[in-house]
Amino acid sequence: MLRRVHIHVCSLKDLEPESEGGAEIGKMLFHLYRQGVRSEVGLMRMVIADEPPPALEAE
């Protein structure tokens, strides 16, 4: 599921999943998943909104 969301979000932002920007998106997705966001739609909305959760910025 995370891979599918990662590829979709990267394509929306015109990024390659293996690029530096794609890696940052992957980190955000993994962090959100660890925080309990399990919905594909929820993950996409949070990442596309470019609003990382405060805990992610602290890491």
PQR file of N, CA, C, O and H, with PARSE charges and radii, in Angstrom:
ATOM      1  N   MET A   1       0.824  -1.187   0.000 -0.4000 1.5000
ATOM      2  CA  MET A   1       0.000   0.000   0.000 -0.0000 2.0000
ATOM      3  C   MET A   1       0.875   1.260   0.000  0.5500 1.7000
ATOM      4  O   MET A   1       0.629   2.183  -0.777 -0.5500 1.4000
ATOM      5  N   LEU A   2       1.887   1.301   0.863 -0.4000 1.5000
ATOM      6  CA  LEU A   2       2.739   2.489   0.916 -0.0000 2.0000
ATOM      7  C   LEU A   2       3.435   2.732  -0.415  0.5500 1.7000
ATOM      8  O   LEU A   2       3.577   3.876  -0.847 -0.5500 1.4000
ATOM      9  H   LEU A   2       2.086   0.551   1.494  0.4000 1.0000
ATOM     10  N   ARG A   3       3.863   1.668  -1.058 -0.4000 1.5000
ATOM     11  CA  ARG A   3       4.539   1.829  -2.347 -0.0000 2.0000
ATOM     12  C   ARG A   3       3.589   2.420  -3.391  0.5500 1.7000
ATOM     13  O   ARG A   3       3.969   3.301  -4.162 -0.5500 1.4000
ATOM     14  H   ARG A   3       3.747   0.738  -0.707  0.4000 1.0000
ATOM     15  N   ARG A   4       2.366   1.929  -3.404 -0.4000 1.5000
ATOM     16  CA  ARG A   4       1.370   2.426  -4.358 -0.0000 2.0000
ATOM     17  C   ARG A   4       1.110   3.916  -4.134  0.5500 1.7000
ATOM     18  O   ARG A   4       1.065   4.690  -5.090 -0.5500 1.4000
ATOM     19  H   ARG A   4       2.058   1.213  -2.778  0.4000 1.0000
ATOM     20  N   VAL A   5       0.938   4.316  -2.877 -0.4000 1.5000
ATOM     21  CA  VAL A   5       0.705   5.728  -2.550 -0.0000 2.0000
ATOM     22  C   VAL A   5       1.939   6.554  -2.906  0.5500 1.7000
ATOM     23  O   VAL A   5       1.818   7.654  -3.446 -0.5500 1.4000
ATOM     24  H   VAL A   5       0.975   3.687  -2.100  0.4000 1.0000
ATOM     25  N   HIS A   6       3.123   6.025  -2.605 -0.4000 1.5000
ATOM     26  CA  HIS A   6       4.374   6.731  -2.900 -0.0000 2.0000
ATOM     27  C   HIS A   6       4.494   7.024  -4.394  0.5500 1.7000
ATOM     28  O   HIS A   6       4.793   8.150  -4.789 -0.5500 1.4000
ATOM     29  H   HIS A   6       3.222   5.131  -2.167  0.4000 1.0000
ATOM     30  N   ILE A   7       4.264   6.023  -5.205 -0.4000 1.5000
ATOM     31  CA  ILE A   7       4.358   6.198  -6.660 -0.0000 2.0000
ATOM     32  C   ILE A   7       3.315   7.196  -7.147  0.5500 1.7000
ATOM     33  O   ILE A   7       3.616   8.037  -7.995 -0.5500 1.4000
ATOM     34  H   ILE A   7       4.022   5.107  -4.884  0.4000 1.0000
ATOM     35  N   HIS A   8       2.105   7.116  -6.630 -0.4000 1.5000
ATOM     36  CA  HIS A   8       1.036   8.024  -7.057 -0.0000 2.0000
ATOM     37  C   HIS A   8       1.363   9.474  -6.684  0.5500 1.7000
ATOM     38  O   HIS A   8       1.232  10.373  -7.514 -0.5500 1.4000
ATOM     39  H   HIS A   8       1.861   6.434  -5.941  0.4000 1.0000
ATOM     40  N   VAL A   9       1.782   9.698  -5.453 -0.4000 1.5000
ATOM     41  CA  VAL A   9       2.089  11.062  -5.004 -0.0000 2.0000
ATOM     42  C   VAL A   9       3.281  11.618  -5.781  0.5500 1.7000
ATOM     43  O   VAL A   9       3.267  12.782  -6.180 -0.5500 1.4000
ATOM     44  H   VAL A   9       1.888   8.968  -4.778  0.4000 1.0000
ATOM     45  N   CYS A  10       4.307  10.801  -6.000 -0.4000 1.5000
ATOM     46  CA  CYS A  10       5.467  11.259  -6.773 -0.0000 2.0000
ATOM     47  C   CYS A  10       5.059  11.650  -8.189  0.5500 1.7000
ATOM     48  O   CYS A  10       5.539  12.654  -8.716 -0.5500 1.4000
ATOM     49  H   CYS A  10       4.318   9.855  -5.676  0.4000 1.0000
ATOM     50  N   SER A  11       4.183  10.872  -8.804 -0.4000 1.5000
ATOM     51  CA  SER A  11       3.756  11.208 -10.167 -0.0000 2.0000
ATOM     52  C   SER A  11       2.951  12.504 -10.188  0.5500 1.7000
ATOM     53  O   SER A  11       3.053  13.277 -11.141 -0.5500 1.4000
ATOM     54  H   SER A  11       3.793  10.057  -8.376  0.4000 1.0000
ATOM     55  N   LEU A  12       2.154  12.751  -9.151 -0.4000 1.5000
ATOM     56  CA  LEU A  12       1.403  14.009  -9.080 -0.0000 2.0000
ATOM     57  C   LEU A  12       2.329  15.217  -8.945  0.5500 1.7000
ATOM     58  O   LEU A  12       2.017  16.304  -9.431 -0.5500 1.4000
ATOM     59  H   LEU A  12       2.071  12.123  -8.377  0.4000 1.0000
ATOM     60  N   LYS A  13       3.464  15.020  -8.287 -0.4000 1.5000
ATOM     61  CA  LYS A  13       4.410  16.110  -8.057 -0.0000 2.0000
ATOM     62  C   LYS A  13       5.537  16.113  -9.086  0.5500 1.7000
ATOM     63  O   LYS A  13       6.525  16.828  -8.921 -0.5500 1.4000
ATOM     64  H   LYS A  13       3.718  14.137  -7.892  0.4000 1.0000
ATOM     65  N   ASP A  14       5.396  15.317 -10.149 -0.4000 1.5000
ATOM     66  CA  ASP A  14       6.411  15.199 -11.204 -0.0000 2.0000
ATOM     67  C   ASP A  14       7.789  14.864 -10.649  0.5500 1.7000
ATOM     68  O   ASP A  14       8.786  15.475 -11.034 -0.5500 1.4000
ATOM     69  H   ASP A  14       4.594  14.735 -10.284  0.4000 1.0000
ATOM     70  N   LEU A  15       7.842  13.899  -9.748 -0.4000 1.5000
ATOM     71  CA  LEU A  15       9.096  13.434  -9.161 -0.0000 2.0000
ATOM     72  C   LEU A  15       9.288  11.957  -9.458  0.5500 1.7000
ATOM     73  O   LEU A  15       8.320  11.214  -9.616 -0.5500 1.4000
ATOM     74  H   LEU A  15       7.032  13.403  -9.435  0.4000 1.0000
ATOM     75  N   GLU A  16      10.533  11.544  -9.533 -0.4000 1.5000
ATOM     76  CA  GLU A  16      10.843  10.123  -9.608 -0.0000 2.0000
ATOM     77  C   GLU A  16      10.868   9.592  -8.180  0.5500 1.7000
ATOM     78  O   GLU A  16      11.418  10.253  -7.299 -0.5500 1.4000
ATOM     79  H   GLU A  16      11.320  12.148  -9.404  0.4000 1.0000
ATOM     80  N   PRO A  17      10.294   8.428  -7.924 -0.5600 1.5000
ATOM     81  CA  PRO A  17      10.295   7.882  -6.565  0.2800 2.0000
ATOM     82  C   PRO A  17      11.703   7.725  -5.974  0.5500 1.7000
ATOM     83  O   PRO A  17      11.869   7.800  -4.756 -0.5500 1.4000
ATOM     84  N   GLU A  18      12.714   7.507  -6.823 -0.4000 1.5000
ATOM     85  CA  GLU A  18      14.080   7.315  -6.343 -0.0000 2.0000
ATOM     86  C   GLU A  18      14.838   8.625  -6.161  0.5500 1.7000
ATOM     87  O   GLU A  18      15.962   8.613  -5.660 -0.5500 1.4000
ATOM     88  H   GLU A  18      12.579   7.445  -7.812  0.4000 1.0000
ATOM     89  N   SER A  19      14.255   9.750  -6.553 -0.4000 1.5000
ATOM     90  CA  SER A  19      14.941  11.037  -6.430 -0.0000 2.0000
ATOM     91  C   SER A  19      14.963  11.502  -4.977  0.5500 1.7000
ATOM     92  O   SER A  19      14.332  10.899  -4.110 -0.5500 1.4000
ATOM     93  H   SER A  19      13.342   9.760  -6.961  0.4000 1.0000
ATOM     94  N   GLU A  20      15.698  12.579  -4.727 -0.4000 1.5000
ATOM     95  CA  GLU A  20      15.772  13.124  -3.367 -0.0000 2.0000
ATOM     96  C   GLU A  20      14.389  13.552  -2.876  0.5500 1.7000
ATOM     97  O   GLU A  20      14.018  13.268  -1.737 -0.5500 1.4000
ATOM     98  H   GLU A  20      16.211  13.069  -5.432  0.4000 1.0000
ATOM     99  N   GLY A  21      13.632  14.231  -3.727 -0.4000 1.5000
ATOM    100  CA  GLY A  21      12.276  14.643  -3.364 -0.0000 2.0000
ATOM    101  C   GLY A  21      11.361  13.452  -3.138  0.5500 1.7000
ATOM    102  O   GLY A  21      10.520  13.460  -2.239 -0.5500 1.4000
ATOM    103  H   GLY A  21      13.934  14.462  -4.652  0.4000 1.0000
ATOM    104  N   GLY A  22      11.534  12.427  -3.965 -0.4000 1.5000
ATOM    105  CA  GLY A  22      10.750  11.209  -3.798 -0.0000 2.0000
ATOM    106  C   GLY A  22      11.079  10.497  -2.496  0.5500 1.7000
ATOM    107  O   GLY A  22      10.201   9.924  -1.850 -0.5500 1.4000
ATOM    108  H   GLY A  22      12.217  12.420  -4.695  0.4000 1.0000
ATOM    109  N   ALA A  23      12.352  10.536  -2.116 -0.4000 1.5000
ATOM    110  CA  ALA A  23      12.762   9.918  -0.849 -0.0000 2.0000
ATOM    111  C   ALA A  23      12.137  10.646   0.334  0.5500 1.7000
ATOM    112  O   ALA A  23      11.731  10.012   1.308 -0.5500 1.4000
ATOM    113  H   ALA A  23      13.066  11.001  -2.641  0.4000 1.0000
ATOM    114  N   GLU A  24      12.058  11.970   0.257 -0.4000 1.5000
ATOM    115  CA  GLU A  24      11.432  12.745   1.336 -0.0000 2.0000
ATOM    116  C   GLU A  24       9.951  12.390   1.466  0.5500 1.7000
ATOM    117  O   GLU A  24       9.428  12.269   2.574 -0.5500 1.4000
ATOM    118  H   GLU A  24      12.388  12.485  -0.535  0.4000 1.0000
ATOM    119  N   ILE A  25       9.288  12.225   0.332 -0.4000 1.5000
ATOM    120  CA  ILE A  25       7.879  11.824   0.355 -0.0000 2.0000
ATOM    121  C   ILE A  25       7.746  10.442   0.991  0.5500 1.7000
ATOM    122  O   ILE A  25       6.839  10.202   1.787 -0.5500 1.4000
ATOM    123  H   ILE A  25       9.713  12.323  -0.567  0.4000 1.0000
ATOM    124  N   GLY A  26       8.646   9.548   0.639 -0.4000 1.5000
ATOM    125  CA  GLY A  26       8.631   8.214   1.228 -0.0000 2.0000
ATOM    126  C   GLY A  26       8.804   8.249   2.741  0.5500 1.7000
ATOM    127  O   GLY A  26       8.137   7.513   3.468 -0.5500 1.4000
ATOM    128  H   GLY A  26       9.384   9.743  -0.008  0.4000 1.0000
ATOM    129  N   LYS A  27       9.702   9.107   3.208 -0.4000 1.5000
ATOM    130  CA  LYS A  27       9.911   9.249   4.656 -0.0000 2.0000
ATOM    131  C   LYS A  27       8.646   9.761   5.334  0.5500 1.7000
ATOM    132  O   LYS A  27       8.260   9.278   6.398 -0.5500 1.4000
ATOM    133  H   LYS A  27      10.244   9.705   2.617  0.4000 1.0000
ATOM    134  N   MET A  28       8.005  10.749   4.703 -0.4000 1.5000
ATOM    135  CA  MET A  28       6.765  11.288   5.276 -0.0000 2.0000
ATOM    136  C   MET A  28       5.683  10.218   5.339  0.5500 1.7000
ATOM    137  O   MET A  28       4.989  10.083   6.347 -0.5500 1.4000
ATOM    138  H   MET A  28       8.319  11.141   3.838  0.4000 1.0000
ATOM    139  N   LEU A  29       5.545   9.458   4.251 -0.4000 1.5000
ATOM    140  CA  LEU A  29       4.533   8.401   4.220 -0.0000 2.0000
ATOM    141  C   LEU A  29       4.784   7.364   5.311  0.5500 1.7000
ATOM    142  O   LEU A  29       3.856   6.943   6.002 -0.5500 1.4000
ATOM    143  H   LEU A  29       6.109   9.568   3.432  0.4000 1.0000
ATOM    144  N   PHE A  30       6.038   6.958   5.462 -0.4000 1.5000
ATOM    145  CA  PHE A  30       6.365   5.956   6.476 -0.0000 2.0000
ATOM    146  C   PHE A  30       6.079   6.491   7.874  0.5500 1.7000
ATOM    147  O   PHE A  30       5.551   5.775   8.724 -0.5500 1.4000
ATOM    148  H   PHE A  30       6.792   7.299   4.900  0.4000 1.0000
ATOM    149  N   HIS A  31       6.430   7.752   8.106 -0.4000 1.5000
ATOM    150  CA  HIS A  31       6.172   8.363   9.410 -0.0000 2.0000
ATOM    151  C   HIS A  31       4.667   8.409   9.698  0.5500 1.7000
ATOM    152  O   HIS A  31       4.227   8.055  10.792 -0.5500 1.4000
ATOM    153  H   HIS A  31       6.859   8.334   7.415  0.4000 1.0000
ATOM    154  N   LEU A  32       3.893   8.843   8.720 -0.4000 1.5000
ATOM    155  CA  LEU A  32       2.443   8.911   8.906 -0.0000 2.0000
ATOM    156  C   LEU A  32       1.862   7.523   9.167  0.5500 1.7000
ATOM    157  O   LEU A  32       0.969   7.363   9.999 -0.5500 1.4000
ATOM    158  H   LEU A  32       4.251   9.131   7.831  0.4000 1.0000
ATOM    159  N   TYR A  33       2.372   6.529   8.454 -0.4000 1.5000
ATOM    160  CA  TYR A  33       1.903   5.158   8.652 -0.0000 2.0000
ATOM    161  C   TYR A  33       2.213   4.689  10.073  0.5500 1.7000
ATOM    162  O   TYR A  33       1.377   4.060  10.723 -0.5500 1.4000
ATOM    163  H   TYR A  33       3.098   6.660   7.778  0.4000 1.0000
ATOM    164  N   ARG A  34       3.408   4.995  10.545 -0.4000 1.5000
ATOM    165  CA  ARG A  34       3.789   4.624  11.922 -0.0000 2.0000
ATOM    166  C   ARG A  34       2.935   5.345  12.955  0.5500 1.7000
ATOM    167  O   ARG A  34       2.723   4.840  14.057 -0.5500 1.4000
ATOM    168  H   ARG A  34       4.087   5.506  10.018  0.4000 1.0000
ATOM    169  N   GLN A  35       2.442   6.534  12.593 -0.4000 1.5000
ATOM    170  CA  GLN A  35       1.599   7.296  13.508 -0.0000 2.0000
ATOM    171  C   GLN A  35       0.154   6.805  13.505  0.5500 1.7000
ATOM    172  O   GLN A  35      -0.662   7.275  14.298 -0.5500 1.4000
ATOM    173  H   GLN A  35       2.614   6.945  11.698  0.4000 1.0000
ATOM    174  N   GLY A  36      -0.167   5.858  12.614 -0.4000 1.5000
ATOM    175  CA  GLY A  36      -1.498   5.261  12.630 -0.0000 2.0000
ATOM    176  C   GLY A  36      -2.386   5.589  11.448  0.5500 1.7000
ATOM    177  O   GLY A  36      -3.533   5.143  11.407 -0.5500 1.4000
ATOM    178  H   GLY A  36       0.496   5.477  11.970  0.4000 1.0000
ATOM    179  N   VAL A  37      -1.892   6.357  10.482 -0.4000 1.5000
ATOM    180  CA  VAL A  37      -2.696   6.662   9.289 -0.0000 2.0000
ATOM    181  C   VAL A  37      -2.620   5.438   8.383  0.5500 1.7000
ATOM    182  O   VAL A  37      -1.560   5.136   7.835 -0.5500 1.4000
ATOM    183  H   VAL A  37      -0.960   6.719  10.515  0.4000 1.0000
ATOM    184  N   ARG A  38      -3.733   4.736   8.222 -0.4000 1.5000
ATOM    185  CA  ARG A  38      -3.747   3.490   7.457 -0.0000 2.0000
ATOM    186  C   ARG A  38      -4.544   3.593   6.154  0.5500 1.7000
ATOM    187  O   ARG A  38      -4.531   2.658   5.353 -0.5500 1.4000
ATOM    188  H   ARG A  38      -4.594   4.982   8.667  0.4000 1.0000
ATOM    189  N   SER A  39      -5.215   4.681   5.936 -0.4000 1.5000
ATOM    190  CA  SER A  39      -6.021   4.870   4.735 -0.0000 2.0000
ATOM    191  C   SER A  39      -5.156   5.434   3.606  0.5500 1.7000
ATOM    192  O   SER A  39      -4.422   6.402   3.803 -0.5500 1.4000
ATOM    193  H   SER A  39      -5.225   5.440   6.587  0.4000 1.0000
ATOM    194  N   GLU A  40      -5.248   4.821   2.421 -0.4000 1.5000
ATOM    195  CA  GLU A  40      -4.497   5.341   1.276 -0.0000 2.0000
ATOM    196  C   GLU A  40      -4.897   6.777   0.977  0.5500 1.7000
ATOM    197  O   GLU A  40      -4.045   7.628   0.723 -0.5500 1.4000
ATOM    198  H   GLU A  40      -5.845   4.035   2.261  0.4000 1.0000
ATOM    199  N   VAL A  41      -6.191   7.039   1.008 -0.4000 1.5000
ATOM    200  CA  VAL A  41      -6.685   8.393   0.725 -0.0000 2.0000
ATOM    201  C   VAL A  41      -6.180   9.367   1.788  0.5500 1.7000
ATOM    202  O   VAL A  41      -5.772  10.482   1.464 -0.5500 1.4000
ATOM    203  H   VAL A  41      -6.883   6.347   1.214  0.4000 1.0000
ATOM    204  N   GLY A  42      -6.207   8.957   3.038 -0.4000 1.5000
ATOM    205  CA  GLY A  42      -5.722   9.808   4.119 -0.0000 2.0000
ATOM    206  C   GLY A  42      -4.248  10.132   3.963  0.5500 1.7000
ATOM    207  O   GLY A  42      -3.835  11.277   4.151 -0.5500 1.4000
ATOM    208  H   GLY A  42      -6.539   8.051   3.302  0.4000 1.0000
ATOM    209  N   LEU A  43      -3.453   9.125   3.618 -0.4000 1.5000
ATOM    210  CA  LEU A  43      -2.022   9.350   3.404 -0.0000 2.0000
ATOM    211  C   LEU A  43      -1.791  10.320   2.252  0.5500 1.7000
ATOM    212  O   LEU A  43      -0.981  11.241   2.361 -0.5500 1.4000
ATOM    213  H   LEU A  43      -3.788   8.195   3.465  0.4000 1.0000
ATOM    214  N   MET A  44      -2.507  10.110   1.145 -0.4000 1.5000
ATOM    215  CA  MET A  44      -2.331  10.995  -0.012 -0.0000 2.0000
ATOM    216  C   MET A  44      -2.700  12.426   0.324  0.5500 1.7000
ATOM    217  O   MET A  44      -1.980  13.356  -0.039 -0.5500 1.4000
ATOM    218  H   MET A  44      -3.165   9.362   1.056  0.4000 1.0000
ATOM    219  N   ARG A  45      -3.815  12.610   1.015 -0.4000 1.5000
ATOM    220  CA  ARG A  45      -4.248  13.962   1.376 -0.0000 2.0000
ATOM    221  C   ARG A  45      -3.210  14.665   2.236  0.5500 1.7000
ATOM    222  O   ARG A  45      -2.908  15.838   2.015 -0.5500 1.4000
ATOM    223  H   ARG A  45      -4.400  11.854   1.310  0.4000 1.0000
ATOM    224  N   MET A  46      -2.665  13.954   3.215 -0.4000 1.5000
ATOM    225  CA  MET A  46      -1.707  14.569   4.128 -0.0000 2.0000
ATOM    226  C   MET A  46      -0.407  14.929   3.420  0.5500 1.7000
ATOM    227  O   MET A  46       0.167  15.986   3.683 -0.5500 1.4000
ATOM    228  H   MET A  46      -2.911  13.002   3.394  0.4000 1.0000
ATOM    229  N   VAL A  47       0.060  14.072   2.532 -0.4000 1.5000
ATOM    230  CA  VAL A  47       1.322  14.332   1.845 -0.0000 2.0000
ATOM    231  C   VAL A  47       1.148  15.383   0.757  0.5500 1.7000
ATOM    232  O   VAL A  47       2.014  16.242   0.591 -0.5500 1.4000
ATOM    233  H   VAL A  47      -0.406  13.214   2.318  0.4000 1.0000
ATOM    234  N   ILE A  48       0.057  15.334   0.020 -0.4000 1.5000
ATOM    235  CA  ILE A  48      -0.172  16.300  -1.055 -0.0000 2.0000
ATOM    236  C   ILE A  48      -0.384  17.696  -0.490  0.5500 1.7000
ATOM    237  O   ILE A  48      -0.036  18.683  -1.137 -0.5500 1.4000
ATOM    238  H   ILE A  48      -0.647  14.636   0.154  0.4000 1.0000
ATOM    239  N   ALA A  49      -0.952  17.792   0.712 -0.4000 1.5000
ATOM    240  CA  ALA A  49      -1.185  19.097   1.336 -0.0000 2.0000
ATOM    241  C   ALA A  49       0.120  19.765   1.754  0.5500 1.7000
ATOM    242  O   ALA A  49       0.112  20.930   2.151 -0.5500 1.4000
ATOM    243  H   ALA A  49      -1.235  16.990   1.237  0.4000 1.0000
ATOM    244  N   ASP A  50       1.259  19.037   1.671 -0.4000 1.5000
ATOM    245  CA  ASP A  50       2.571  19.569   2.063 -0.0000 2.0000
ATOM    246  C   ASP A  50       2.593  20.071   3.493  0.5500 1.7000
ATOM    247  O   ASP A  50       3.260  21.059   3.798 -0.5500 1.4000
ATOM    248  H   ASP A  50       1.265  18.091   1.349  0.4000 1.0000
ATOM    249  N   GLU A  51       1.871  19.399   4.363 -0.4000 1.5000
ATOM    250  CA  GLU A  51       1.862  19.774   5.773 -0.0000 2.0000
ATOM    251  C   GLU A  51       2.363  18.600   6.594  0.5500 1.7000
ATOM    252  O   GLU A  51       1.566  17.807   7.097 -0.5500 1.4000
ATOM    253  H   GLU A  51       1.329  18.597   4.115  0.4000 1.0000
ATOM    254  N   PRO A  52       3.685  18.481   6.735 -0.5600 1.5000
ATOM    255  CA  PRO A  52       4.183  17.371   7.543  0.2800 2.0000
ATOM    256  C   PRO A  52       3.766  17.523   8.991  0.5500 1.7000
ATOM    257  O   PRO A  52       3.682  18.641   9.498 -0.5500 1.4000
ATOM    258  N   PRO A  53       3.506  16.424   9.657 -0.5600 1.5000
ATOM    259  CA  PRO A  53       3.138  16.510  11.067  0.2800 2.0000
ATOM    260  C   PRO A  53       4.296  17.062  11.888  0.5500 1.7000
ATOM    261  O   PRO A  53       5.453  16.849  11.525 -0.5500 1.4000
ATOM    262  N   PRO A  54       4.021  17.761  12.974 -0.5600 1.5000
ATOM    263  CA  PRO A  54       5.082  18.372  13.780  0.2800 2.0000
ATOM    264  C   PRO A  54       6.130  17.375  14.255  0.5500 1.7000
ATOM    265  O   PRO A  54       7.307  17.727  14.333 -0.5500 1.4000
ATOM    266  N   ALA A  55       5.749  16.157  14.572 -0.4000 1.5000
ATOM    267  CA  ALA A  55       6.706  15.163  15.057 -0.0000 2.0000
ATOM    268  C   ALA A  55       7.736  14.813  13.991  0.5500 1.7000
ATOM    269  O   ALA A  55       8.871  14.473  14.324 -0.5500 1.4000
ATOM    270  H   ALA A  55       4.793  15.871  14.508  0.4000 1.0000
ATOM    271  N   LEU A  56       7.365  14.889  12.720 -0.4000 1.5000
ATOM    272  CA  LEU A  56       8.292  14.576  11.644 -0.0000 2.0000
ATOM    273  C   LEU A  56       9.383  15.625  11.560  0.5500 1.7000
ATOM    274  O   LEU A  56      10.540  15.291  11.304 -0.5500 1.4000
ATOM    275  H   LEU A  56       6.443  15.165  12.449  0.4000 1.0000
ATOM    276  N   GLU A  57       9.040  16.881  11.770 -0.4000 1.5000
ATOM    277  CA  GLU A  57      10.021  17.954  11.696 -0.0000 2.0000
ATOM    278  C   GLU A  57      11.050  17.833  12.810  0.5500 1.7000
ATOM    279  O   GLU A  57      12.194  18.252  12.637 -0.5500 1.4000
ATOM    280  H   GLU A  57       8.100  17.153  11.978  0.4000 1.0000
ATOM    281  N   ALA A  58      10.669  17.273  13.940 -0.4000 1.5000
ATOM    282  CA  ALA A  58      11.564  17.166  15.085 -0.0000 2.0000
ATOM    283  C   ALA A  58      12.587  16.044  14.914  0.5500 1.7000
ATOM    284  O   ALA A  58      13.624  16.055  15.576 -0.5500 1.4000
ATOM    285  H   ALA A  58       9.739  16.932  14.081  0.4000 1.0000
ATOM    286  N   GLU A  59      12.312  15.075  14.035 -0.4000 1.5000
ATOM    287  CA  GLU A  59      13.220  13.928  13.871 -0.0000 2.0000
ATOM    288  C   GLU A  59      14.445  14.287  13.087  0.5500 1.7000
ATOM    289  O   GLU A  59      15.305  13.435  12.862 -0.5500 1.4000
ATOM    290  H   GLU A  59      11.470  15.066  13.497  0.4000 1.0000
TER
END
